[in-house]
Amino acid sequence: MKAVVIDQFGGPEQLKLRDIPVPAPAPGEVLIRLEYAGINFTDVYQRSGHYARSHTYQTPLPMTIGMEGAGTVAGLGAGVTDLRVGDRAAYCAVRGSYAQFAVVPAWKLVKIPDSVPLPVATTLMLQGFTAHYLSHSAFALGPEHTCLVHAGAGGVGQLLIQMAKLRGATVVTTVGSKPKAEIARQRGADHIILYRETDFREAVMEFTGGKGVDVVYDAVGKDTIAGSIRSLKRRGLCVNYGGASGLVQSIEPLELAEAGSVYFTRPHLADYIASAAELRGRAADLFAAYGAGKLVVTIDREYPLADAAAAHAYLEAGNSKGKLLLNV
């Protein structure tokens, strides 16, 4: 089969299209014939070596990267009874989706409803689950809350704005351009900040009457984290779930106290889809919202498998305005 493999950590040029053997499912596993693979910043972190010390997302070399995919069941390992060959299924948080086939633990797969196209189902895995756990679990938003969503026109950002609005929260978001501001507005953002033109913390304080927001969802990282912490209300929560501008290396505990005895967390998605029940519950919520027309899923671009390096370069340049996919 064709697969995108890296032999060493580095830039997009490390992504190589290779012929490798089709994997065989072990007991409890399923072989998926992939049609789409999602492109995410977690792939960038694995490719670049930023996750080299991660126990949750291990990166042994050489490796096939990609943490999100959808397709059809092509083979069943012993003991798998809830899926059949030919079923449409999607998954995330299992490495190896930049390939024509992948082996996935059966409990991590979700069946795709007939009404959900495969590109949408792929997007609602890693990015959809992320938006869901951020808004429902890491900080359970409600009508009394105001949140700051960085990068509101990106793949997760657009979904997170919509999830927050479905829960009744007021949403402030940052974007990098006027076209991206219009995307965020269409997704329901209440206040939009052009961060290249305006100090986002000052704008947040203006919007909130000087109180700050209840929670900041920050996937930008190094360039924004200090301002994010200072944008919180007293005892608010900063959730750093990515590092598009660079990973956050350290936070001074005293800074959290000085910002109003605020809280800081850096979660992994894997800890919020840690069981089949939790994972499939989130999937059911997302599929239902999409089916009811309450959740818009934006596919920005599709790339052929051979162009994975170009897709990474586009993502890292901050150009994405929705989901990026590999059409396997």
C-alpha contacts under 8 A as a table, 3 or more apart, distances in Angstrom:
res1	aa1	res2	aa2	distance
1	M	19	D	5.42
1	M	20	I	5.58
1	M	21	P	6.06
1	M	22	V	5.80
1	M	99	A	7.24
1	M	100	Q	5.95
1	M	101	F	7.16
2	K	17	L	6.63
2	K	18	R	5.62
2	K	19	D	4.78
2	K	20	I	6.47
2	K	99	A	5.75
2	K	100	Q	5.88
3	A	17	L	5.60
3	A	18	R	5.42
3	A	19	D	6.35
3	A	20	I	6.78
3	A	64	T	6.67
3	A	98	Y	5.73
3	A	99	A	3.99
3	A	100	Q	6.50
3	A	305	L	7.78
4	V	15	L	6.01
4	V	16	K	5.27
4	V	17	L	4.49
4	V	18	R	6.16
4	V	64	T	5.71
4	V	65	I	6.84
4	V	98	Y	5.48
4	V	99	A	6.30
4	V	305	L	7.39
4	V	306	A	7.64
4	V	308	A	7.55
5	V	15	L	5.78
5	V	16	K	5.22
5	V	17	L	6.31
5	V	18	R	6.66
5	V	62	P	6.81
5	V	63	M	5.47
5	V	64	T	4.42
5	V	65	I	6.54
6	I	9	F	7.14
6	I	14	Q	5.56
6	I	15	L	5.26
6	I	16	K	6.18
6	I	47	R	7.16
6	I	61	L	7.15
6	I	62	P	5.62
6	I	63	M	5.68
6	I	64	T	6.59
6	I	65	I	7.60
7	D	14	Q	7.19
7	D	61	L	5.77
7	D	62	P	4.43
7	D	63	M	6.88
8	Q	14	Q	6.85
8	Q	61	L	6.57
8	Q	62	P	6.89
9	F	14	Q	7.03
9	F	46	Q	7.90
9	F	47	R	5.49
9	F	48	S	4.88
9	F	49	G	5.19
10	G	13	E	7.54
10	G	14	Q	6.07
10	G	47	R	6.27
10	G	48	S	4.54
10	G	49	G	6.96
11	G	14	Q	5.85
11	G	47	R	7.18
11	G	48	S	6.10
12	P	15	L	5.75
12	P	47	R	7.74
12	P	308	A	7.99
12	P	309	A	4.75
12	P	310	A	7.41
12	P	312	H	6.10
12	P	313	A	6.46
13	E	16	K	7.63
13	E	309	A	6.16
14	Q	47	R	7.72
14	Q	309	A	7.91
15	L	308	A	6.96
15	L	309	A	5.90
17	L	305	L	7.79
17	L	306	A	6.04
22	V	101	F	6.44
22	V	102	A	7.80
23	P	31	L	7.57
23	P	101	F	7.35
23	P	102	A	6.73
23	P	103	V	6.45
24	A	31	L	6.85
24	A	103	V	7.00
25	P	28	G	7.76
25	P	29	E	5.06
25	P	30	V	5.48
25	P	31	L	5.66
25	P	75	G	7.17
25	P	76	L	6.46
25	P	77	G	4.97
25	P	103	V	5.78
25	P	104	V	7.78
26	A	29	E	5.37
26	A	30	V	7.81
26	A	77	G	5.13
26	A	78	A	6.94
27	P	77	G	4.53
27	P	78	A	4.33
27	P	79	G	6.03
27	P	80	V	7.44
28	G	76	L	7.94
28	G	77	G	5.53
28	G	78	A	5.99
28	G	79	G	5.61
28	G	80	V	5.45
28	G	105	P	6.03
28	G	106	A	5.86
29	E	76	L	6.48
29	E	77	G	5.05
29	E	78	A	7.66
29	E	80	V	7.05
29	E	103	V	6.44
29	E	104	V	5.49
29	E	105	P	4.29
29	E	106	A	5.04
30	V	73	V	6.94
30	V	74	A	7.65
30	V	75	G	5.86
30	V	76	L	4.75
30	V	77	G	5.79
30	V	80	V	7.68
30	V	103	V	5.55
30	V	104	V	5.34
30	V	105	P	6.16
30	V	106	A	5.66
31	L	73	V	6.05
31	L	74	A	5.38
31	L	75	G	4.77
31	L	76	L	6.24
31	L	77	G	7.89
31	L	101	F	6.80
31	L	102	A	5.76
31	L	103	V	4.58
31	L	104	V	6.55
32	I	70	A	7.84
32	I	71	G	6.25
32	I	72	T	5.62
32	I	73	V	4.68
32	I	74	A	5.37
32	I	75	G	7.07
32	I	89	A	7.96
32	I	101	F	5.51
32	I	102	A	5.31
32	I	103	V	6.21
32	I	104	V	7.37
33	R	71	G	5.52
33	R	72	T	5.35
33	R	73	V	6.22
33	R	74	A	5.76
33	R	100	Q	6.01
33	R	101	F	4.66
33	R	102	A	6.86
34	L	37	A	7.22
34	L	69	G	6.56
34	L	70	A	5.63
34	L	71	G	4.33
34	L	72	T	6.67
34	L	97	S	7.44
34	L	99	A	7.07
34	L	100	Q	5.26
34	L	101	F	5.46
34	L	102	A	7.09
34	L	328	V	6.50
35	E	69	G	7.65
35	E	70	A	6.08
35	E	71	G	4.86
35	E	72	T	7.85
35	E	100	Q	7.29
35	E	118	L	7.81
35	E	327	N	6.15
35	E	328	V	4.90
36	Y	69	G	5.58
36	Y	70	A	5.47
36	Y	71	G	6.69
36	Y	118	L	7.28
36	Y	119	P	6.58
36	Y	122	T	6.85
36	Y	325	L	6.52
36	Y	326	L	5.58
36	Y	327	N	4.88
36	Y	328	V	5.31
37	A	66	G	6.95
37	A	67	M	7.88
37	A	68	E	5.63
37	A	69	G	4.23
37	A	70	A	6.62
37	A	97	S	5.62
37	A	98	Y	6.00
37	A	122	T	6.92
37	A	325	L	5.76
37	A	326	L	5.04
37	A	327	N	6.79
37	A	328	V	6.93
38	G	66	G	7.10
38	G	67	M	7.24
38	G	68	E	5.08
38	G	69	G	5.88
38	G	97	S	7.89
38	G	122	T	6.25
38	G	123	T	6.60
38	G	126	L	7.99
38	G	323	K	7.68
38	G	324	L	6.41
38	G	325	L	4.76
38	G	326	L	6.29
39	I	43	D	6.84
39	I	66	G	6.95
39	I	68	E	7.58
39	I	311	A	7.65
39	I	312	H	7.64
39	I	323	K	7.58
39	I	324	L	5.45
39	I	325	L	5.56
39	I	326	L	7.00
40	N	43	D	5.46
40	N	44	V	7.03
40	N	66	G	7.95
40	N	67	M	7.91
40	N	324	L	7.70
41	F	44	V	4.88
41	F	45	Y	6.30
41	F	242	G	7.54
41	F	244	A	7.15
41	F	315	L	7.77
42	T	45	Y	4.99
42	T	46	Q	6.24
42	T	67	M	7.68
42	T	242	G	7.99
43	D	46	Q	5.10
43	D	47	R	6.03
43	D	65	I	6.48
43	D	66	G	5.73
43	D	67	M	6.94
44	V	47	R	5.04
44	V	48	S	5.95
44	V	312	H	7.09
45	Y	48	S	5.28
45	Y	49	G	6.10
45	Y	50	H	4.95
45	Y	51	Y	5.86
46	Q	49	G	5.34
46	Q	50	H	6.14
46	Q	51	Y	5.35
46	Q	52	A	7.12
46	Q	57	Y	7.98
46	Q	59	T	6.28
46	Q	65	I	7.47
47	R	50	H	7.82
47	R	65	I	7.42
48	S	51	Y	7.97
49	G	52	A	5.01
49	G	59	T	7.81
50	H	53	R	7.58
51	Y	54	S	4.92
51	Y	57	Y	6.69
51	Y	58	Q	6.95
51	Y	59	T	6.80
52	A	58	Q	6.70
52	A	59	T	5.75
52	A	60	P	7.90
53	R	58	Q	7.43
54	S	57	Y	5.44
54	S	58	Q	5.63
54	S	59	T	7.85
55	H	58	Q	5.50
56	T	270	A	7.52
59	T	63	M	7.09
60	P	63	M	6.20
63	M	96	G	7.67
64	T	95	R	7.11
64	T	96	G	4.83
64	T	97	S	7.44
64	T	98	Y	6.57
64	T	99	A	7.56
65	I	95	R	5.71
65	I	96	G	4.80
65	I	97	S	6.43
65	I	98	Y	5.89
66	G	69	G	7.93
66	G	94	V	7.87
66	G	95	R	5.42
66	G	96	G	5.07
66	G	97	S	4.49
66	G	98	Y	5.11
67	M	92	C	5.33
67	M	93	A	5.06
67	M	94	V	5.21
67	M	95	R	4.68
67	M	96	G	6.38
67	M	97	S	5.83
67	M	126	L	7.62
68	E	90	A	7.75
68	E	91	Y	5.83
68	E	92	C	4.12
68	E	93	A	6.49
68	E	94	V	7.05
68	E	95	R	7.70
68	E	97	S	5.96
68	E	122	T	6.69
68	E	125	M	6.66
68	E	126	L	6.13
69	G	90	A	5.74
69	G	91	Y	5.71
69	G	92	C	6.44
69	G	97	S	5.62
69	G	122	T	5.53
69	G	125	M	7.91
70	A	88	R	7.48
70	A	89	A	5.73
70	A	90	A	4.07
70	A	91	Y	6.47
70	A	118	L	6.37
70	A	119	P	7.79
70	A	121	A	6.97
70	A	122	T	5.43
71	G	88	R	5.67
71	G	89	A	5.75
71	G	90	A	6.50
71	G	118	L	7.08
72	T	85	V	7.42
72	T	86	G	5.42
72	T	87	D	5.40
72	T	88	R	4.40
72	T	89	A	5.83
73	V	76	L	7.69
73	V	83	L	7.75
73	V	84	R	6.71
73	V	85	V	4.79
73	V	86	G	5.06
73	V	87	D	5.35
73	V	88	R	6.44
73	V	89	A	6.87
74	A	85	V	5.31
74	A	86	G	6.46
75	G	85	V	6.00
76	L	80	V	6.31
76	L	83	L	7.97
76	L	84	R	7.53
76	L	85	V	7.26
77	G	80	V	6.06
80	V	83	L	6.76
80	V	106	A	6.80
81	T	84	R	7.58
83	L	87	D	6.72
83	L	106	A	7.95
84	R	87	D	5.67
87	D	111	K	7.07
88	R	111	K	5.92
88	R	112	I	5.58
89	A	109	L	6.16
89	A	110	V	5.43
89	A	111	K	4.47
89	A	112	I	5.28
90	A	109	L	5.68
90	A	110	V	5.49
90	A	111	K	6.63
90	A	112	I	6.73
90	A	121	A	6.57
90	A	122	T	6.23
90	A	125	M	7.10
91	Y	94	V	7.56
91	Y	104	V	7.97
91	Y	108	K	6.10
91	Y	109	L	4.96
91	Y	110	V	6.38
91	Y	122	T	7.48
91	Y	125	M	6.01
91	Y	126	L	7.85
92	C	108	K	7.45
92	C	125	M	5.71
92	C	126	L	5.45
93	A	126	L	7.14
93	A	269	L	7.85
93	A	270	A	6.52
94	V	97	S	7.73
94	V	104	V	6.70
96	G	99	A	6.67
96	G	102	A	6.22
97	S	100	Q	7.78
97	S	101	F	7.50
97	S	102	A	6.18
98	Y	305	L	7.01
98	Y	326	L	7.53
98	Y	328	V	7.70
99	A	102	A	6.84
99	A	305	L	7.61
99	A	328	V	6.96
100	Q	328	V	6.18
104	V	108	K	6.97
104	V	109	L	7.29
105	P	108	K	5.60
105	P	109	L	7.16
106	A	109	L	5.51
107	W	110	V	7.98
107	W	275	S	7.80
107	W	276	A	5.40
108	K	276	A	6.36
108	K	279	L	7.30
110	V	280	R	6.41
110	V	283	A	7.31
112	I	116	V	6.57
112	I	118	L	7.86
112	I	121	A	6.78
113	P	116	V	5.54
113	P	287	F	7.70
114	D	117	P	7.55
115	S	291	G	7.13
116	V	120	V	6.47
116	V	121	A	6.27
116	V	287	F	7.42
116	V	291	G	7.46
117	P	120	V	5.38
117	P	121	A	6.23
118	L	121	A	4.95
118	L	122	T	6.09
119	P	122	T	5.18
119	P	123	T	6.38
119	P	299	I	7.73
119	P	325	L	7.63
120	V	123	T	5.11
120	V	124	L	6.22
120	V	297	V	6.44
120	V	299	I	7.86
121	A	124	L	5.10
121	A	125	M	6.61
122	T	125	M	5.48
122	T	126	L	7.79
123	T	126	L	6.74
123	T	127	Q	5.91
123	T	128	G	6.24
123	T	297	V	7.47
123	T	323	K	6.62
124	L	127	Q	5.83
124	L	128	G	3.89
124	L	129	F	6.42
124	L	283	A	7.51
124	L	286	L	6.85
124	L	287	F	7.88
125	M	128	G	5.18
125	M	129	F	5.49
125	M	283	A	7.47
126	L	129	F	5.29
126	L	130	T	6.01
126	L	269	L	7.93
127	Q	130	T	5.03
127	Q	131	A	6.26
127	Q	155	G	6.79
127	Q	156	V	5.22
127	Q	159	L	7.72
128	G	131	A	5.20
128	G	132	H	6.14
128	G	156	V	6.96
128	G	159	L	6.60
128	G	286	L	7.05
129	F	132	H	4.94
129	F	133	Y	6.09
129	F	269	L	7.61
129	F	282	R	6.51
129	F	283	A	7.23
130	T	133	Y	5.40
130	T	134	L	6.05
130	T	156	V	7.13
130	T	269	L	6.27
131	A	134	L	5.30
131	A	135	S	6.23
131	A	156	V	6.07
131	A	157	G	7.69
131	A	159	L	5.94
131	A	160	L	4.57
131	A	163	M	6.79
132	H	135	S	5.41
132	H	136	H	5.77
132	H	137	S	7.72
132	H	160	L	7.21
132	H	163	M	6.70
132	H	282	R	6.83
132	H	286	L	7.81
133	Y	136	H	5.08
133	Y	137	S	4.92
133	Y	138	A	6.03
133	Y	269	L	7.76
133	Y	272	Y	6.50
133	Y	282	R	7.96
134	L	137	S	5.83
134	L	138	A	4.90
134	L	139	F	6.13
134	L	140	A	7.64
134	L	160	L	7.75
134	L	217	Y	7.65
135	S	138	A	6.68
135	S	139	F	5.80
135	S	140	A	5.48
135	S	141	L	5.63
135	S	160	L	7.06
135	S	163	M	6.50
135	S	164	A	5.97
136	H	139	F	6.15
136	H	140	A	4.31
136	H	141	L	6.31
137	S	140	A	5.08
137	S	272	Y	7.99
138	A	239	V	7.71
139	F	215	V	7.29
139	F	237	L	7.84
141	L	144	E	7.96
141	L	145	H	6.13
141	L	164	A	6.62
141	L	167	R	6.16
141	L	168	G	7.57
141	L	169	A	6.22
142	G	145	H	5.57
142	G	167	R	5.33
142	G	168	G	5.45
142	G	169	A	5.36
143	P	167	R	6.59
143	P	168	G	4.20
143	P	169	A	4.60
143	P	170	T	7.30
144	E	168	G	7.78
144	E	169	A	6.53
145	H	169	A	5.19
145	H	170	T	6.35
145	H	213	V	7.63
145	H	214	D	6.05
146	T	169	A	5.67
146	T	170	T	4.58
146	T	171	V	5.88
146	T	172	V	7.41
146	T	213	V	5.23
146	T	214	D	5.58
146	T	215	V	7.04
147	C	169	A	7.16
147	C	170	T	6.36
147	C	171	V	5.21
147	C	172	V	6.07
147	C	213	V	5.46
147	C	214	D	5.84
147	C	215	V	4.96
147	C	216	V	5.72
147	C	217	Y	7.49
148	L	171	V	6.10
148	L	172	V	4.70
148	L	173	T	5.45
148	L	174	T	7.86
148	L	213	V	6.65
148	L	215	V	6.43
148	L	216	V	4.64
148	L	217	Y	6.09
149	V	152	G	5.97
149	V	157	G	6.66
149	V	160	L	7.56
149	V	161	I	7.14
149	V	171	V	7.10
149	V	172	V	6.19
149	V	173	T	4.63
149	V	174	T	6.63
149	V	216	V	6.18
149	V	217	Y	5.04
149	V	218	D	6.61
150	H	157	G	6.96
150	H	173	T	5.50
150	H	174	T	4.93
150	H	175	V	7.11
150	H	216	V	7.84
150	H	217	Y	6.35
150	H	218	D	5.48
150	H	219	A	6.68
150	H	220	V	6.87
151	A	154	G	5.63
151	A	157	G	5.67
151	A	173	T	6.95
151	A	174	T	5.46
151	A	175	V	5.23
151	A	176	G	7.63
151	A	219	A	7.55
151	A	220	V	7.29
152	G	156	V	7.69
152	G	157	G	4.06
152	G	158	Q	5.48
152	G	160	L	7.92
152	G	161	I	6.97
152	G	173	T	5.51
152	G	174	T	5.91
152	G	175	V	5.87
152	G	180	K	7.94
152	G	184	A	5.68
153	A	157	G	5.65
153	A	158	Q	5.42
153	A	175	V	6.42
153	A	180	K	5.47
153	A	181	A	7.20
153	A	183	I	5.87
153	A	184	A	5.40
153	A	320	S	7.93
153	A	321	K	5.49
153	A	322	G	6.67
154	G	157	G	4.92
154	G	158	Q	5.95
154	G	320	S	5.99
154	G	321	K	5.05
154	G	322	G	4.99
154	G	323	K	7.42
155	G	158	Q	5.76
155	G	159	L	6.79
155	G	298	T	7.45
155	G	320	S	7.48
155	G	321	K	6.67
155	G	322	G	4.09
155	G	323	K	4.83
155	G	324	L	7.91
156	V	159	L	5.25
156	V	160	L	5.89
156	V	322	G	7.78
157	G	160	L	5.03
157	G	161	I	6.10
158	Q	161	I	5.35
158	Q	162	Q	6.50
158	Q	183	I	7.98
158	Q	184	A	6.61
158	Q	187	R	6.26
158	Q	322	G	7.21
159	L	162	Q	5.21
159	L	163	M	6.13
159	L	295	L	7.39
159	L	296	V	7.54
159	L	297	V	7.24
160	L	163	M	4.96
160	L	164	A	5.99
161	I	164	A	5.18
161	I	165	K	6.22
161	I	171	V	6.68
161	I	184	A	7.77
161	I	187	R	6.48
161	I	188	G	6.60
161	I	189	A	6.27
162	Q	165	K	5.08
162	Q	166	L	6.12
162	Q	187	R	5.97
162	Q	188	G	6.43
162	Q	295	L	6.54
163	M	166	L	5.09
163	M	167	R	6.46
163	M	295	L	7.89
164	A	167	R	5.19
164	A	168	G	6.47
164	A	169	A	5.49
164	A	170	T	7.55
164	A	171	V	7.04
165	K	168	G	4.87
165	K	169	A	5.37
165	K	170	T	6.90
165	K	171	V	7.23
165	K	188	G	6.85
165	K	189	A	7.95
166	L	169	A	7.66
170	T	189	A	7.70
170	T	190	D	6.32
171	V	188	G	7.92
171	V	189	A	5.22
171	V	190	D	5.29
171	V	191	H	6.52
172	V	189	A	6.21
172	V	190	D	5.96
172	V	191	H	4.64
172	V	192	I	5.88
172	V	193	I	7.61
172	V	204	V	7.41
173	T	184	A	7.59
173	T	189	A	6.65
173	T	191	H	6.36
173	T	192	I	5.05
173	T	193	I	6.11
174	T	192	I	5.85
174	T	193	I	4.67
174	T	194	L	5.94
174	T	195	Y	5.93
174	T	200	F	7.27
175	V	178	K	7.92
175	V	180	K	6.01
175	V	181	A	5.92
175	V	184	A	7.86
175	V	192	I	7.23
175	V	193	I	6.25
175	V	194	L	5.30
175	V	195	Y	6.21
176	G	180	K	6.60
176	G	181	A	7.62
176	G	194	L	5.60
176	G	195	Y	6.02
176	G	196	R	6.25
177	S	180	K	5.22
177	S	181	A	6.17
177	S	194	L	6.28
177	S	196	R	7.93
178	K	181	A	4.77
178	K	182	E	6.38
178	K	194	L	7.39
179	P	182	E	5.23
179	P	183	I	6.61
180	K	183	I	4.99
180	K	184	A	6.34
180	K	321	K	7.12
181	A	184	A	5.12
181	A	185	R	6.14
181	A	192	I	6.48
181	A	193	I	7.82
181	A	194	L	7.37
182	E	185	R	4.95
182	E	186	Q	6.17
183	I	186	Q	5.15
183	I	187	R	6.41
183	I	321	K	8.00
184	A	187	R	5.10
184	A	188	G	6.56
184	A	189	A	5.73
184	A	192	I	7.40
185	R	188	G	5.23
185	R	189	A	5.11
185	R	190	D	7.30
185	R	192	I	7.44
186	Q	189	A	7.46
187	R	296	V	7.66
189	A	192	I	6.68
191	H	207	F	7.64
193	I	198	T	6.84
193	I	200	F	6.37
193	I	203	A	7.13
194	L	197	E	5.58
194	L	198	T	5.97
194	L	200	F	7.82
195	Y	198	T	5.08
195	Y	199	D	6.19
195	Y	200	F	5.78
196	R	199	D	7.81
198	T	202	E	7.92
198	T	203	A	7.19
199	D	202	E	5.49
199	D	203	A	6.37
200	F	203	A	5.01
200	F	204	V	6.06
200	F	227	G	7.59
201	R	204	V	5.04
201	R	205	M	6.24
201	R	227	G	5.85
201	R	228	S	7.14
201	R	230	R	7.04
201	R	231	S	5.34
202	E	205	M	5.19
202	E	206	E	6.24
203	A	206	E	5.01
203	A	207	F	6.19
204	V	207	F	5.13
204	V	208	T	6.15
204	V	210	G	7.92
204	V	212	G	6.40
204	V	213	V	7.43
204	V	231	S	6.49
205	M	208	T	5.13
205	M	209	G	5.86
205	M	210	G	4.38
205	M	211	K	6.32
205	M	212	G	5.43
205	M	231	S	6.95
206	E	209	G	5.32
206	E	210	G	6.02
207	F	210	G	7.67
208	T	211	K	5.49
208	T	212	G	5.63
208	T	213	V	6.99
209	G	212	G	7.63
211	K	232	L	7.63
211	K	233	K	5.30
211	K	234	R	7.82
212	G	231	S	5.22
212	G	232	L	4.60
212	G	233	K	4.18
212	G	234	R	7.83
213	V	216	V	7.03
213	V	231	S	6.37
213	V	232	L	4.82
213	V	233	K	5.29
213	V	236	G	7.12
214	D	232	L	6.01
214	D	233	K	5.81
214	D	236	G	4.89
214	D	237	L	6.47
215	V	232	L	6.49
215	V	236	G	5.71
215	V	237	L	4.76
215	V	238	C	5.68
215	V	239	V	7.30
216	V	228	S	6.33
216	V	229	I	7.78
216	V	231	S	7.74
216	V	232	L	7.11
216	V	237	L	6.52
216	V	238	C	4.82
216	V	239	V	5.95
217	Y	238	C	6.42
217	Y	239	V	5.01
217	Y	240	N	6.25
217	Y	241	Y	7.31
218	D	221	G	6.31
218	D	224	T	7.60
218	D	225	I	7.14
218	D	228	S	7.31
218	D	238	C	7.33
218	D	239	V	5.99
218	D	240	N	4.74
218	D	241	Y	6.18
218	D	242	G	6.89
219	A	240	N	5.81
219	A	241	Y	5.10
219	A	242	G	3.92
219	A	243	G	5.28
219	A	244	A	6.32
220	V	223	D	6.78
220	V	224	T	6.30
220	V	225	I	7.73
220	V	242	G	6.16
220	V	243	G	4.72
220	V	244	A	4.55
220	V	245	S	5.39
220	V	246	G	7.37
221	G	224	T	5.63
221	G	225	I	5.45
221	G	240	N	6.74
221	G	242	G	6.13
221	G	243	G	4.15
221	G	244	A	6.29
221	G	245	S	5.84
221	G	246	G	5.90
221	G	247	L	5.58
221	G	248	V	5.52
222	K	225	I	5.79
222	K	243	G	6.56
222	K	245	S	5.73
222	K	246	G	5.14
222	K	247	L	5.73
222	K	248	V	5.00
222	K	249	Q	7.92
223	D	226	A	7.72
223	D	245	S	6.02
223	D	246	G	7.51
224	T	227	G	5.47
224	T	228	S	5.97
225	I	228	S	4.87
225	I	229	I	6.22
225	I	240	N	7.75
225	I	248	V	7.53
226	A	229	I	5.37
226	A	230	R	6.45
227	G	230	R	5.05
227	G	231	S	6.08
228	S	231	S	5.04
228	S	232	L	6.94
228	S	238	C	6.89
229	I	232	L	5.79
229	I	238	C	6.12
229	I	256	L	7.22
229	I	259	A	6.66
229	I	262	V	7.55
230	R	259	A	5.49
232	L	235	R	7.67
232	L	236	G	5.29
232	L	237	L	6.96
232	L	238	C	7.47
232	L	259	A	7.43
232	L	260	G	7.81
232	L	262	V	7.24
233	K	236	G	5.21
233	K	260	G	6.89
233	K	262	V	7.74
234	R	259	A	7.32
234	R	260	G	4.42
234	R	261	S	6.25
234	R	262	V	6.17
235	R	260	G	5.88
235	R	261	S	5.12
235	R	262	V	4.16
235	R	263	Y	6.49
236	G	260	G	7.86
236	G	261	S	7.83
236	G	262	V	4.96
236	G	263	Y	6.13
237	L	262	V	5.90
237	L	263	Y	4.65
237	L	264	F	5.76
237	L	265	T	7.64
238	C	262	V	7.67
238	C	263	Y	6.16
238	C	264	F	4.82
238	C	265	T	6.40
239	V	264	F	6.10
239	V	265	T	5.13
239	V	266	R	5.98
239	V	267	P	7.50
240	N	243	G	7.94
240	N	264	F	7.60
240	N	265	T	6.27
240	N	266	R	4.96
240	N	267	P	7.28
241	Y	266	R	5.68
241	Y	267	P	6.00
241	Y	268	H	7.21
242	G	247	L	6.88
243	G	246	G	4.71
243	G	247	L	4.37
243	G	248	V	6.80
244	A	247	L	7.36
244	A	316	E	7.13
248	V	251	I	7.84
251	I	255	E	7.43
252	E	255	E	5.34
252	E	256	L	7.12
253	P	256	L	5.38
253	P	257	A	6.82
254	L	257	A	5.02
254	L	258	E	6.17
255	E	258	E	5.02
255	E	259	A	6.08
256	L	259	A	5.21
256	L	260	G	6.73
256	L	261	S	5.53
256	L	262	V	5.20
256	L	263	Y	6.66
256	L	264	F	7.68
257	A	260	G	5.44
257	A	261	S	4.01
257	A	262	V	6.31
258	E	261	S	6.53
259	A	262	V	6.26
267	P	271	D	7.51
268	H	271	D	5.74
268	H	272	Y	7.40
269	L	272	Y	5.29
269	L	273	I	6.63
270	A	273	I	5.35
270	A	274	A	5.94
271	D	274	A	5.22
272	Y	278	E	7.37
272	Y	279	L	7.73
273	I	276	A	7.32
273	I	278	E	5.44
273	I	279	L	4.57
274	A	278	E	6.73
274	A	279	L	7.02
275	S	278	E	5.30
275	S	279	L	6.12
276	A	279	L	5.14
276	A	280	R	5.88
277	A	280	R	5.34
277	A	281	G	5.86
278	E	281	G	5.11
278	E	282	R	6.35
279	L	282	R	5.40
279	L	283	A	6.33
280	R	283	A	4.84
280	R	284	A	6.00
281	G	284	A	5.13
281	G	285	D	6.35
282	R	285	D	5.16
282	R	286	L	6.29
283	A	286	L	5.12
283	A	287	F	6.01
284	A	287	F	5.20
284	A	288	A	5.95
285	D	288	A	5.19
285	D	289	A	6.16
286	L	289	A	5.16
286	L	290	Y	6.18
286	L	295	L	7.87
287	F	290	Y	5.13
287	F	291	G	5.98
288	A	291	G	5.00
288	A	292	A	6.07
289	A	292	A	5.17
289	A	293	G	6.38
289	A	294	K	5.12
289	A	295	L	5.48
290	Y	293	G	5.21
290	Y	294	K	5.76
290	Y	295	L	4.69
290	Y	296	V	6.76
290	Y	297	V	7.87
291	G	294	K	7.55
292	A	295	L	7.73
293	G	296	V	7.13
297	V	322	G	7.89
298	T	321	K	7.84
298	T	322	G	5.09
298	T	323	K	6.07
299	I	302	E	7.69
299	I	322	G	5.40
299	I	323	K	4.57
299	I	324	L	6.39
299	I	325	L	7.70
300	D	320	S	6.64
300	D	321	K	5.66
300	D	322	G	4.75
300	D	323	K	5.18
300	D	324	L	5.77
301	R	322	G	8.00
301	R	323	K	6.88
301	R	324	L	5.12
301	R	325	L	6.42
302	E	324	L	5.93
302	E	325	L	4.72
302	E	326	L	5.58
302	E	327	N	6.08
303	Y	306	A	7.94
303	Y	307	D	5.97
303	Y	308	A	6.98
303	Y	311	A	6.79
303	Y	324	L	7.79
303	Y	325	L	6.20
303	Y	326	L	4.80
303	Y	327	N	5.82
304	P	307	D	5.47
304	P	308	A	7.22
304	P	326	L	5.51
304	P	327	N	5.11
304	P	328	V	6.25
305	L	308	A	5.70
305	L	326	L	5.56
305	L	327	N	6.29
305	L	328	V	5.46
306	A	309	A	7.90
307	D	310	A	5.35
307	D	311	A	6.46
308	A	311	A	5.03
308	A	312	H	6.30
308	A	326	L	7.12
309	A	312	H	5.14
309	A	313	A	6.27
310	A	313	A	5.08
310	A	314	Y	6.20
311	A	314	Y	5.13
311	A	315	L	6.24
311	A	324	L	7.36
312	H	315	L	5.08
312	H	316	E	6.06
313	A	316	E	5.19
313	A	317	A	6.10
314	Y	317	A	5.27
314	Y	318	G	6.83
314	Y	319	N	5.83
314	Y	320	S	6.87
315	L	318	G	5.50
315	L	319	N	5.99
315	L	320	S	5.73
315	L	324	L	7.97
316	E	319	N	7.59
320	S	323	K	7.23
320	S	324	L	7.33
